[in-house]
């Protein structure tokens, strides 16, 4: 079957002229659609969904709105426009021309970086595939589907790099990205956070706020890469990632708004009464926050990492906002503080900064995440309720790096295994918390109607009214 490339696969990579790439994608695309039909949003293949499609990278072209069936969505391949005479601006190759091809000596590491990033994209679609069956509104269902198709497009972006620059190895990796499955025992996704379940909409909103924010920081670090096609690809992906974080932040905010409204109507902070009124109590929201925050900060990797040092020194992956930093961008003589446990307490130690770059990125991420938690607290303050959500200590509930073997409270106190076991249901969602949240999840998809546990948004999508027909069920 011959494909009209500019129609079927919107792109700015000259796909219609590149026979080798065409052949690779012609083989990969049917497998992708087969994966989408098997593992994409459950029971949604025939809906007409009001989606945004990127057809070019300019402001007019990257956000075309219209109703489309998701299997017919035009997943495109876009790179930000090339920057003429771009130079490498960090690491051992500082000042050299950016690479347009993969240097042989860095081939394995670059492929690994691209595959790891690529693997997160289909994984999150798999994690979220059943959520449409319990959507709290048509507006939210549409936002879920928009996130899903964009994760699919980000997979295309990484597969393009594998096919274009890594030959047969890249084609094999592209196939493997469609074969792994989130949460599967024998062939799981590469990173553990992408094997966790996303069983309810509070989890989804927390995931898109916290875990998609990890995506933002990883993509920002890759957007600095000396390998120019990777830098340009990830810069364009960031324009879409912003929407995912908006879905998360506004979603959690709307859950909080509705809870505060009910607390004020009932004049109570009694959890049992609040739950009986069919909304999610603030302590449960805090436990969900603790879980998603801690699982996500593990995604940044070990606090000391020779791989991180190698990726930076060789120019493969920079720091967040590398260009705004006032150091020498080589970091050979710089140090950074990381945590360790000493005499049963958390203590700081200085390590070479090159080895601590995962921790540098994690700390940048934490600062960004806490800002959004502050915005949620403003909603609670405005309602006059004396409660504050808090991001837990970064040593809490860690499963990677030097902090993985210890138990730490959300306040940052090292505790015994017995104390952890006694308190864990106050700190992380318990089985009964999850069962309660699941019990609220019923489908509500009449235009303009919202489930009882969530407030409507302030405005609709693309200047449409909140009660717009975002999804036409056929």
C-alpha positions as CSV (number, residue, x, y, z in Angstrom):
1,X,0.0,0.0,0.0
2,X,1.6,3.3,-1.0
3,X,1.1,6.2,1.4
4,X,0.6,9.8,0.6
5,X,3.2,11.0,3.1
6,X,2.2,14.6,3.6
7,X,-1.4,13.6,4.0
8,X,-1.1,10.5,6.1
9,X,2.0,11.4,8.1
10,X,2.3,15.2,8.4
11,X,6.0,15.9,8.6
12,X,8.8,18.4,8.1
13,X,11.6,15.8,7.5
14,X,11.2,15.4,3.8
15,X,9.6,12.0,4.2
16,X,8.3,11.9,0.6
17,X,11.9,12.0,-0.7
18,X,13.5,9.5,1.7
19,X,12.9,6.0,0.3
20,X,14.8,4.2,3.1
21,X,12.8,5.9,5.8
22,X,9.6,5.3,3.9
23,X,10.3,1.6,3.7
24,X,11.0,1.4,7.4
25,X,7.9,3.4,8.3
26,X,5.7,1.4,5.9
27,X,6.6,-1.7,7.8
28,X,6.3,-0.1,11.2
29,X,3.1,1.8,10.8
30,X,0.7,-1.2,10.5
31,X,2.3,-2.7,13.6
32,X,1.8,0.6,15.4
33,X,-1.9,0.7,14.4
34,X,-2.3,-2.9,15.5
35,X,-0.7,-2.0,18.9
36,X,-3.1,1.1,19.1
37,X,-6.1,-1.1,18.5
38,X,-5.0,-3.6,21.1
39,X,-3.6,-1.3,23.8
40,X,-5.0,2.2,23.0
41,X,-8.0,3.7,24.7
42,X,-10.5,0.9,25.4
43,X,-13.7,0.8,23.3
44,X,-13.0,4.2,21.7
45,X,-12.2,3.3,18.1
46,X,-15.5,4.7,16.6
47,X,-15.8,8.0,18.5
48,X,-15.4,11.3,16.8
49,X,-13.1,13.2,19.2
50,X,-12.4,16.9,19.1
51,X,-8.6,16.6,18.9
52,X,-5.7,18.9,18.2
53,X,-3.4,17.7,15.4
54,X,0.0,19.1,14.6
55,X,0.5,19.6,10.8
56,X,3.5,21.9,11.0
57,X,5.7,23.5,13.6
58,X,4.6,27.1,13.1
59,X,2.0,28.5,15.6
60,X,-0.9,28.2,13.1
61,X,0.0,24.6,12.1
62,X,0.8,22.8,15.3
63,X,-2.7,23.2,16.8
64,X,-5.4,22.3,14.2
65,X,-8.7,21.3,16.0
66,X,-11.4,19.1,14.6
67,X,-13.4,15.9,15.2
68,X,-11.5,12.8,14.2
69,X,-11.6,9.1,14.9
70,X,-8.6,8.2,16.9
71,X,-7.3,5.4,14.6
72,X,-7.4,7.9,11.8
73,X,-5.4,10.5,13.8
74,X,-2.5,11.9,11.7
75,X,0.5,11.1,13.8
76,X,3.2,13.2,12.4
77,X,7.0,13.7,12.6
78,X,8.2,17.2,13.5
79,X,11.5,18.7,14.4
80,X,12.0,22.3,15.5
81,X,13.6,24.4,12.6
82,X,17.3,23.9,12.4
83,X,19.5,26.6,14.0
84,X,22.2,27.5,11.6
85,X,25.8,26.9,12.7
86,X,24.5,25.5,16.0
87,X,27.4,24.7,18.4
88,X,27.7,22.2,21.2
89,X,27.5,24.2,24.4
90,X,28.6,21.8,27.2
91,X,30.8,18.9,27.9
92,X,34.1,17.8,26.3
93,X,33.0,18.9,22.8
94,X,32.1,22.5,24.0
95,X,32.4,24.9,21.0
96,X,32.4,22.2,18.3
97,X,29.6,22.1,15.6
98,X,26.5,20.2,16.7
99,X,26.3,16.7,15.1
100,X,24.0,16.0,12.3
101,X,24.8,12.3,12.3
102,X,25.5,9.9,15.2
103,X,29.2,9.7,16.1
104,X,30.2,6.0,16.1
105,X,31.6,6.0,19.6
106,X,28.4,7.4,21.1
107,X,26.0,5.3,19.1
108,X,25.1,2.7,21.8
109,X,24.5,5.4,24.5
110,X,22.4,7.6,22.2
111,X,20.3,4.7,21.1
112,X,19.7,3.7,24.8
113,X,18.7,7.3,25.7
114,X,16.2,7.5,22.7
115,X,14.8,4.0,23.4
116,X,14.3,4.8,27.1
117,X,12.5,8.0,26.3
118,X,10.5,6.3,23.5
119,X,9.4,3.5,25.8
120,X,7.6,5.8,28.2
121,X,5.2,7.0,25.5
122,X,3.3,3.9,24.6
123,X,3.6,2.8,28.3
124,X,1.5,5.7,29.5
125,X,-1.1,5.0,26.9
126,X,-1.3,1.4,28.1
127,X,-1.5,2.5,31.8
128,X,-4.4,4.8,30.9
129,X,-6.3,2.6,28.5
130,X,-9.3,1.7,30.7
131,X,-9.8,5.2,32.1
132,X,-12.3,6.3,29.4
133,X,-14.8,3.8,30.8
134,X,-15.1,5.9,34.0
135,X,-14.6,9.5,32.7
136,X,-16.1,12.2,35.0
137,X,-17.2,14.3,32.0
138,X,-17.0,14.6,28.2
139,X,-14.5,17.4,28.6
140,X,-12.2,15.1,30.7
141,X,-12.6,12.2,28.3
142,X,-11.5,14.4,25.4
143,X,-8.4,15.6,27.4
144,X,-7.5,11.9,28.2
145,X,-7.7,11.1,24.5
146,X,-5.7,14.2,23.5
147,X,-2.9,13.1,25.9
148,X,-3.1,9.5,24.5
149,X,-2.7,10.6,20.8
150,X,0.1,12.9,21.7
151,X,2.0,10.2,23.6
152,X,1.5,8.2,20.4
153,X,3.0,11.0,18.4
154,X,6.0,11.2,20.8
155,X,6.6,7.5,20.2
156,X,6.6,8.3,16.4
157,X,9.2,11.1,17.1
158,X,11.6,8.6,18.8
159,X,11.0,5.9,16.2
160,X,11.8,8.4,13.4
161,X,15.2,9.0,15.1
162,X,15.8,5.2,15.4
163,X,14.8,4.5,11.8
164,X,16.6,7.4,10.3
165,X,19.9,7.3,12.2
166,X,20.4,3.7,13.6
167,X,19.8,1.4,10.6
168,X,18.8,-2.1,11.4
169,X,19.4,-1.8,15.1
170,X,17.1,1.2,15.1
171,X,14.4,-0.8,13.3
172,X,14.6,-3.6,15.7
173,X,14.4,-1.2,18.7
174,X,11.3,0.4,17.0
175,X,9.6,-3.0,16.9
176,X,10.5,-3.8,20.5
177,X,8.8,-0.5,21.6
178,X,5.5,-2.0,20.4
179,X,6.2,-5.4,22.0
180,X,6.8,-4.4,25.6
181,X,3.7,-4.0,27.8
182,X,3.2,-1.9,30.9
183,X,3.0,-4.0,34.0
184,X,3.7,-7.3,32.2
185,X,5.9,-9.7,34.1
186,X,7.9,-11.2,31.3
187,X,8.3,-8.1,29.0
188,X,7.6,-5.0,31.1
189,X,8.3,-1.3,30.2
190,X,11.9,-0.2,30.9
191,X,11.2,2.3,33.8
192,X,9.3,1.1,36.9
193,X,6.9,4.1,37.2
194,X,5.6,3.1,33.8
195,X,4.7,-0.4,35.0
196,X,2.4,1.0,37.8
197,X,-1.3,1.0,37.4
198,X,-3.3,4.2,36.7
199,X,-6.6,2.7,38.0
200,X,-8.7,5.9,38.6
201,X,-8.9,9.5,37.5
202,X,-7.3,10.9,40.7
203,X,-4.2,8.7,39.7
204,X,-4.5,10.0,36.1
205,X,-4.4,13.6,37.2
206,X,-1.5,13.0,39.6
207,X,0.3,11.1,36.9
208,X,-0.1,13.9,34.3
209,X,1.0,16.5,36.8
210,X,4.0,14.7,38.3
211,X,5.1,12.0,35.8
212,X,4.6,14.1,32.7
213,X,6.6,16.8,34.5
214,X,9.4,14.3,34.7
215,X,8.9,14.1,30.9
216,X,9.3,17.9,30.6
217,X,12.6,17.8,32.5
218,X,14.0,14.8,30.6
219,X,13.0,16.4,27.3
220,X,14.6,19.8,28.3
221,X,17.8,18.0,29.1
222,X,17.7,16.1,25.7
223,X,16.9,19.4,23.9
224,X,20.4,20.5,24.8
225,X,22.0,17.5,23.1
226,X,24.9,17.8,20.8
227,X,23.1,15.4,18.5
228,X,21.0,18.0,16.7
229,X,18.1,15.9,15.4
230,X,17.4,14.7,19.0
231,X,17.6,18.3,20.3
232,X,15.2,19.6,17.6
233,X,12.8,16.6,18.1
234,X,12.5,17.0,21.8
235,X,12.1,20.8,21.6
236,X,8.9,20.3,19.5
237,X,7.7,17.5,21.9
238,X,7.8,20.1,24.8
239,X,5.1,22.2,23.2
240,X,2.7,19.2,23.6
241,X,4.0,18.1,27.0
242,X,2.7,21.4,28.5
243,X,-0.9,20.4,27.8
244,X,-0.4,17.1,29.7
245,X,0.8,19.0,32.8
246,X,-2.2,21.4,32.5
247,X,-4.6,18.4,32.4
248,X,-2.9,17.2,35.6
249,X,-2.7,20.4,37.5
250,X,-6.2,21.7,36.6
251,X,-7.7,18.2,37.2
252,X,-6.3,17.9,40.8
253,X,-7.3,21.5,41.3
254,X,-10.9,20.8,40.3
255,X,-11.0,17.8,42.6
256,X,-9.8,20.0,45.5
257,X,-12.3,22.7,44.6
258,X,-15.2,20.3,44.7
259,X,-14.1,18.8,48.0
260,X,-13.7,22.2,49.6
261,X,-17.1,23.2,48.4
262,X,-18.7,20.2,50.0
263,X,-16.7,20.7,53.3
264,X,-18.0,24.2,53.5
265,X,-21.6,23.2,52.7
266,X,-21.5,20.5,55.4
267,X,-19.3,22.6,57.7
268,X,-17.1,19.6,58.5
269,X,-13.7,18.2,58.0
270,X,-14.8,14.7,59.2
271,X,-13.4,12.3,56.6
272,X,-16.3,9.8,56.9
273,X,-18.9,12.5,56.3
274,X,-17.0,14.0,53.4
275,X,-16.7,10.5,51.8
276,X,-20.4,9.9,52.4
277,X,-21.1,13.0,50.4
278,X,-19.3,11.4,47.4
279,X,-16.1,13.5,47.3
280,X,-12.4,12.8,47.9
281,X,-11.2,14.0,51.3
282,X,-8.0,16.1,51.4
283,X,-5.9,13.6,53.4
284,X,-6.5,11.0,50.7
285,X,-5.5,13.5,48.1
286,X,-2.3,14.1,50.1
287,X,-1.6,10.3,50.1
288,X,-2.0,10.1,46.4
289,X,0.3,13.1,46.0
290,X,2.9,11.4,48.2
291,X,2.8,8.2,46.1
292,X,3.0,9.9,42.6
293,X,5.7,12.4,43.7
294,X,7.9,9.7,45.2
295,X,7.5,7.2,42.3
296,X,8.3,10.0,39.8
297,X,11.4,11.3,41.5
298,X,12.8,7.7,41.2
299,X,12.6,8.2,37.4
300,X,15.6,10.5,37.6
301,X,17.9,7.6,38.5
302,X,20.5,7.0,41.2
303,X,21.8,10.1,43.1
304,X,25.3,9.2,42.0
305,X,25.7,7.9,38.5
306,X,28.7,7.4,36.2
307,X,26.2,7.1,33.3
308,X,24.9,10.7,34.0
309,X,28.6,11.9,34.0
310,X,29.3,10.1,30.7
311,X,26.1,11.4,29.0
312,X,27.0,15.0,30.0
313,X,30.7,14.9,29.2
314,X,30.1,13.4,25.8
315,X,27.4,16.0,25.0
316,X,24.5,13.5,24.8
317,X,22.3,15.1,27.5
318,X,22.6,18.5,29.1
319,X,21.1,20.0,32.2
320,X,17.7,21.7,32.5
321,X,18.2,25.3,31.0
322,X,21.9,24.6,30.4
323,X,22.3,27.9,28.6
324,X,21.2,30.0,31.6
325,X,23.8,28.5,34.0
326,X,26.8,30.6,34.8
327,X,29.5,27.9,35.2
328,X,32.0,26.5,32.7
329,X,29.6,23.9,31.3
330,X,32.3,21.2,31.8
331,X,31.9,20.7,35.6
332,X,35.2,18.8,36.0
333,X,36.0,20.6,39.3
334,X,32.5,21.3,40.6
335,X,30.7,19.4,43.4
336,X,27.1,19.0,44.5
337,X,25.4,17.8,47.7
338,X,23.5,14.5,47.8
339,X,21.9,12.7,50.7
340,X,23.2,9.7,52.6
341,X,22.3,7.9,55.8
342,X,24.8,8.4,58.7
343,X,24.2,7.1,62.2
344,X,20.5,6.6,61.4
345,X,20.0,10.1,60.2
346,X,19.9,11.7,56.8
347,X,23.0,13.7,56.1
348,X,24.5,15.6,53.1
349,X,27.8,14.8,51.4
350,X,29.7,16.5,48.6
351,X,30.3,14.5,45.5
352,X,31.7,15.5,42.0
353,X,28.9,17.3,40.2
354,X,29.3,15.3,37.1
355,X,28.3,12.2,39.0
356,X,25.4,14.0,40.7
357,X,23.7,15.3,37.5
358,X,20.6,13.0,38.1
359,X,20.3,14.7,41.5
360,X,20.7,18.2,39.9
361,X,17.8,17.4,37.5
362,X,15.7,15.9,40.3
363,X,16.2,19.0,42.5
364,X,15.2,21.3,39.5
365,X,12.1,19.1,39.1
366,X,11.2,19.2,42.8
367,X,11.3,23.0,42.8
368,X,8.9,23.1,39.8
369,X,6.6,20.5,41.3
370,X,6.3,22.3,44.6
371,X,5.2,25.4,42.8
372,X,2.1,23.6,41.6
373,X,1.3,22.2,45.0
374,X,1.4,25.8,46.2
375,X,-1.2,26.7,43.6
376,X,-3.5,23.9,44.9
377,X,-3.1,25.2,48.4
378,X,-4.4,28.6,47.2
379,X,-7.7,26.9,46.3
380,X,-7.9,25.4,49.8
381,X,-6.9,28.8,51.4
382,X,-9.5,30.6,49.3
383,X,-12.2,28.2,50.6
384,X,-11.1,29.2,54.2
385,X,-10.1,25.6,55.1
386,X,-7.1,25.1,57.4
387,X,-5.3,22.4,55.5
388,X,-2.1,22.4,53.4
389,X,-0.9,19.9,50.9
390,X,2.8,19.2,51.0
391,X,5.3,17.5,48.7
392,X,7.0,14.8,50.8
393,X,10.7,14.8,51.6
394,X,12.8,13.6,48.6
395,X,14.0,10.6,50.6
396,X,10.5,9.3,51.3
397,X,9.4,6.0,49.6
398,X,12.5,5.8,47.4
399,X,13.3,2.6,45.5
400,X,16.4,3.7,43.5
401,X,19.8,4.9,44.6
402,X,21.4,5.1,48.0
403,X,18.1,6.0,49.7
404,X,16.3,2.9,48.5
405,X,17.3,0.7,51.4
406,X,15.9,2.9,54.2
407,X,12.5,4.0,55.5
408,X,11.9,7.7,55.7
409,X,8.7,9.6,56.8
410,X,7.2,12.3,54.5
411,X,8.8,14.8,56.9
412,X,12.3,13.3,56.3
413,X,12.8,11.4,59.5
414,X,14.5,7.9,59.2
415,X,12.1,5.4,60.8
416,X,12.2,1.7,61.7
417,X,10.6,-1.0,59.6
418,X,8.0,-1.4,62.4
419,X,7.2,2.3,62.5
420,X,6.9,2.4,58.7
421,X,4.5,-0.6,58.8
422,X,2.4,1.1,61.5
423,X,2.2,4.5,59.6
424,X,2.3,3.6,55.9
425,X,-1.5,3.8,55.5
426,X,-1.3,7.4,56.7
427,X,1.4,8.2,54.2
428,X,0.5,6.3,51.0
429,X,-2.9,5.3,49.5
430,X,-4.2,2.2,51.3
431,X,-6.2,-0.6,49.7
432,X,-9.3,1.0,51.2
433,X,-8.4,4.5,49.9
434,X,-8.1,3.1,46.4
435,X,-11.3,1.1,46.8
436,X,-13.1,4.3,47.9
437,X,-11.8,6.4,45.0
438,X,-12.6,3.5,42.6
439,X,-16.2,3.5,44.0
440,X,-16.7,7.1,42.8
441,X,-15.6,6.4,39.3
442,X,-18.8,6.2,37.2
443,X,-19.1,7.3,33.6
444,X,-20.5,10.8,33.1
445,X,-20.5,11.8,29.5
446,X,-23.6,14.0,28.8
447,X,-22.3,17.3,27.4
448,X,-21.8,19.8,30.2
449,X,-22.4,17.3,33.0
450,X,-19.7,16.4,35.6
451,X,-19.3,13.7,38.2
452,X,-20.1,14.7,41.7
453,X,-16.5,14.5,42.9
454,X,-15.0,17.1,40.5
455,X,-15.7,20.7,39.7
456,X,-16.3,21.9,36.1
457,X,-13.3,23.7,34.4
458,X,-13.3,27.5,34.2
459,X,-13.3,27.4,30.4
460,X,-13.6,24.9,27.6
461,X,-11.1,23.8,25.0
462,X,-10.0,26.0,22.1
463,X,-12.6,28.7,23.1
464,X,-15.4,26.2,23.0
465,X,-18.1,26.2,25.7
466,X,-17.7,23.8,28.6
467,X,-20.8,21.9,27.4
468,X,-19.5,21.6,23.8
469,X,-19.9,18.2,22.0
470,X,-16.2,17.2,22.5
471,X,-17.0,13.6,21.7
472,X,-19.6,12.3,19.3
473,X,-20.4,8.7,20.3
474,X,-21.4,6.7,17.2
